[in-house]
């Protein structure tokens, strides 16, 4: 059984926790896109683990974890993450593989990312300045440097010369900053290659072998559907395919091998960075959700914008991903809120729209159409079975299923691994 788990909103939905929970039944966990701009938080027996690039399955013994070719990797950041895991008692060795086709982030990518944002007087994307976008630009422009190249000094030198000729021209002529030194970068990244060489390999044959052996494989997405470079709120998106299709291009597995696609969604909605957000609450309501839900970025600490559950986004996400199930997180955060709302449609230029618009100018003018729901006062954090949920909670969840057209497979009632329960079949057909 092969399952894709991805974000069904704008990211930060709690994918790390759900992937960690499902990893118990998996033999292999493969991350398929993004970079260290993503953050997955997992809480086990009260202890918090913050992951960036390493698949969340690393927290389970006996699981093979793979960083797929769809990512871009900052080697320094990856080494820091590995050191962090080991320091916290997590074994990292033969249980981790890094695709040799994965592209590498260099310091000039980070600098160009930062300078591009600061240069823009309007229309900022709201990037993390981790060099993700510029690294993907090099990949698509066929000038990128891959992990395999770090193990071949001659090839790395040639590719660095080609890249720095152009990058340094832009940096000195347009941005008026100092150029990068080729020899220094060559020494630094050759050293990274030596430190990571035991992880770097051709991962495709191994993954396909596991598929043929009918092992349970979990494909881990980062960010969320609405940040997908093709289907998200462009240009306020990430630079990779965070949708289910990215699991195929980011690992080398064909779509026929995917059995289930689970979309992770909060019981409300959040997003980080710039861009339209129709159901956003900008007043006390948004502050309440942010405070109760501790809505701040794992890696950046940036406060998240908060709003009501958006069923228009939910339906759209279900379509573009082919969702077979939903995992609803942070349901406990809504406890104590007397009146809840679900955005069921948008009103744009006087017309009610139920389909998510591709035109961001239209989306920016969207006014949410809400359905009002009764809240509940009960504490959900100790509940481990659907039947024990308050009646109003069940009604709220059934409305989400009805509006998105997708059944709920998993519920989360708190941050800990134990505060999760399954409503339907996951690893069995």
N, C-alpha and C positions, 0 to 999 in steps of 0.2 A: 504494500500500500504506500503510495507516494502522495504527500500532502503539501500544498503551498499555504503558508500563513503570511498574510500581508496586512497592511494598514488600509482600512476602508474609508478613512477621512483624510486629514492633513498631517498625518503622522502623530507620534506621541500617544498612541491609543493603548499602549500597554502590551505591545507585541512581544517584548522580551519575556514578560511573565508567562504569556500563553505558550510561547515556543518552549520555554523551560519546562512548563507543565506537560506539554505533549512529548517532549524529548524522552521522557521516561519510556515511552513505547516505541521509540525510533532506534535504529541502529546507526544511522548517519544523519547529520544535520549540516545543511549546505546554505551558506549565505550567498545571495546572488546579485546584489547591486549596492550602490552607495559607497560610503567611505567612513572616515572618522568624523563626519558631520552628523552621523546618526548616533543615537545613544539608547541602549536597551538596559532597563533597570530590572533586576530580579531580586526579590527578598526571600530568603530561606531561613526559617526559624528566627526571624527578626533581624538577620544580618543582610545588609544591602550590598549587592554587587552591581557595578556600573560597567557595562561593556560597550565597546565602540565598533570594532571590526570582527572580533572573534565571535563565532556563532554561540548562541546562548546554551547550546547543548554541552558546551565545555564544562558546565557545572555538574554534569552527571558523569559518573564513572562508566567506562566501557563504551563511550560513544565516540564515533569518528566524526570530527568536525572539519569542514572544508570551507576555505575562503575562495569563492568562485571567480572566474575570469571577468564577471560583470562589475566587479568592484574597482576602485582606484585606491591604492595603498600608500600611505605615508609610512615608510619603513621605521623611522624614528618613533612615531606614535605607536606602531604595532609592537615594537620592542618594549616600549614603556607599558603597554597593556599586558604583554606576556609577563613582565616583571611584577606587575600589580597582581595578576592572578596567582602567581607562584607565592608571592608574599602572603596572600590570603588563603594559602593551603590548597590551591587548585593545581592539579597536575597538568602540565603542558609539555608534550613531547611528541611521540608517535601518534597521538590521538588528534593531531592537527596537521592539515595539509593546506598549502597555499598554491593556487594555480599559477604556473609559470607564465600564463598569458595575461595575468592581471597587470594593469597599468600602474605606473609609479608616480606619486606626487613628489615634485621637487620644490625647493624653496621659492623658485621663481613663479611657480603656480600660486603659492600662498600670497606672495607680494602682489602679483597681478590681480588676484581676487580682491585684495584689500584696496588697492589703488583704483580699480574699476568702480567699486562702490563709492569711494570717497570723491571720485571725480564727477560722479553723477549728481547733478543738482536736483533732479526730480526723477521719479520712476525707479527708485532703488529696489532691488530684488529682495534684500534682507538676507544675504548669504551669511554663512558662519565664518567666512574668510579662511577656510581650511584648504583652499586650493582645489576643491572638488571640480567646479565648473571648468576652469582652465585645463585641468588634467584630462577631462573628458573631451574638451575641444581638441587637444592634441591627438587623442585617440581617434576621433572622427576625421581629423585632418591628416591622419596617417604619418604623424611625426612623433607619436608617443614612444615612451621607453617602458618596457615590460620587466616583470620580475626576473625572467630568464636572462635579460641583458645585464643585470647586476652581477651575474656569475661569469660574464665574459668581458674582461677589461677592455679588449680591443674594440668590441662592438659598442660598449658603453661610451668609450672615448669618442668614437665616430658620431654616435647619435647626440652626445652632449654638444659637440662642436657645431653640429647642424642646428640644434635647438637654440643654443646661446647666441649664435650669429643673429638670429631674428629677435629673440627675447631681449637681449641686451640693447639692440637697436631701439626697440619700443620703450624699454625702461629709461634709456638715456635721452632719447630724442623727444619722446612724447610726455613721459612722466617726470623727466628731469631728476632721476635718482641714479645711484651708483650701479654699475653693471656687476654681474656675478663672475666669479673666478672659476674657470673651467677646471684647473688642476685641483683646487680645493674641493669642488663638488665631486670630482672623479675619485679622490681619496676617500671622501666621506661615504659615498654610495657604494663603492667597492667594499668598504668595511661592513656596511649594512648587509650586503649580499652574503659575505662570509658568515655573519652572525645568523642569517636566516636560511642558509643553504640547505639545512636539514629538513626544512619545512617545504621548500619550493619543489614542485613536481608537476608532471603532466597528470592532472586530476581526472580528465575525461574517461580514460579506460577504467579507473577504479569505480567511478560513479556508475558507468554502464554495467560493470560487473555486478554491482550491488542491485541494480534494477533487474538484471537477468536472474539473479539468485532470489528475487522477490523479497528483498530486505525492505523494512520500513524506512523510508527516506523523508525527512522533513526539510522543505525548502523555505528558508527564512528571508523575508523581505525587510527592507528598511524604509524609513519615511512613510509615505502613504499615497493612496490613489490620486488624491487631489494635488499631489506634488509631482506626479509623473510628467516627464518632459513632453510626452505626446498628448496625454489625456487630462492633465491637471490644469490649474488656473494659470496657464502660460501668459506672461513670462515669469510669474511668481511661483516658480517650481524648482525642483532639484534638476540635476543634469543627467539622470538615468531613468530607466523604466522600472518604476516601483510597482507596477501592475503585475498580474500573474504571468503575462507574456515574458516579462523579464527573467522569470525563473528558467525559461528555456534558453534564451540567448545568453544568460549570465552563468550557465553551468554546462551547456552542451547536451542537455536532455530534451528530447522531442516532446511535443505536447501530448502525444498519445500515451506517454508514460505517467502523466498527471491524473490521479484518481479523484482528488478532492481539493477544493480551494476554500479556505476559511478566512473570512474578512474580520479583522479585529476592529471594533468600534467602541468608543466610550458611550455611556448612557446619555451624555450630552456631547458638545462639540468644542474642540479647541484648534487653534492654529498658531504658528510662530512666524514672524516675519511679515512682509508686506503682502498686499493683494486683497481682493474682495472677500468678504465673509458675511453673507446675508443675515445669518441668525446670531450675529455677535451681540453680546450685551456689554455696553460701554459704561454703564452706571454701577450702582451698588450690587445688582444681580450678578454681573460679571466678576466683580471683586469677591463676592461671596463664594462663587464656584472656584475661583483661583485660590482663595485661602483654604477652603475645605479640601480641595483636590490637590493642594500643593503643586500647582501648575507652573512649574519653572523647568527650563531645559536641562536635561541630564548633563550635557557637555558644556553648554554655554551659560546656563543660569538665567537665560532670558525669560521674562514673564510671558506666559502664553495668553493669547486672546481667547476669551471663553464665551460660549453662547449655548443656546438650546439645541437639542438634537435636530439635525437637518435630514429629513427623509428624502428630499430631492437628491442630495448628495448620496444617501444610502442606496437609492434605486439606481442611480448612475453607476455607482461603484459595483453594484451587483451585476450590471450588464457588462461593463468593460472587463471585469475579472472572471465572469462566469462563476460567481460565488455559489457554493453548495451549502454553506453554513456561516453563521455569525458567532463571534465570540464577543459578548458584551462585558466591558470592564467598567470599573468605578461606579457600579450601581449603588453602592453604599453612600456615595457622596451626595446623592439626591435625597437621602433621608432627612426629614425635618423641614423640607421645603413644601409649603402648604399647597402651592399651585405650580404645576409643571406645564411646559409648552413643547409641542413638537411642530417644527416647520414642515408643512405638508405641500406647499407650493410657493411660488414667487409671484408678486405682482410687478410687472415691468411695463412702464408706459401705459398703465391702465388695464393691461391684459393679464389674466391669470395664467401662469406658465408652470407646468409640472415636470418638464424636461430640463435638464441642466444645460444652460446655454454655453456655447463655445466662445462667443464674443464677450470678452472681459469688460468692454464698455457697457454692454447691456447688463451684465452681471453686477456691475458697480451700481446700477440704478435699481437693482432688485430690492423689493420690500417683502419681507417674509409674511406668508399667510399661516397663521398658527391654529392648531387645535389645542384647546386647553384640557389638561388632565388633572385629576385629583392626585395629590402627593400622599406620602405616608410618613409616619413619625417613628416607626420601629427601626431599631438598630439591626442592620443586615450582616454585620461582620462575623457573626457566629453561625450563620445559616449555611448549611452544606447540601441542601436538597431543595429542588424547585417547589415541592409541595409545602414547604415551611415558609415560603415567602408570603408577605401580606397580600391581600387581595388586590389592592390598588397597584402594587408592584407588578403583579401578574398581568393586570389589565394594560399597564404601560408597556410591558414587554410584548404582549400580543399585538399591540398597536404598531410597534416597531416592525414586527414580523409581517404584518398586513401591508404596511406602507412600503417596505423594501422588497417584499416578495421572497424573503429568505428566512428559513427557520433558524432559530437560535440553537447552537450546538453546545456552547460553553458559556458559563456565567462566572464573573469574578465579583466577590463582595469584600475585597480588601487587598492590600499589596502583597501579602505573604503567599508563597506557593500553595499552602494548605487552604487558602481562602478561594478555592476554585473548584467548580464541579461541572460535570458533563451532563447534558440533557439527552444526547443521542449517541449513536455509534460514531467512533472516530477511526480507530485502527482496524476495525473489522468491516467486511463488506455487507 
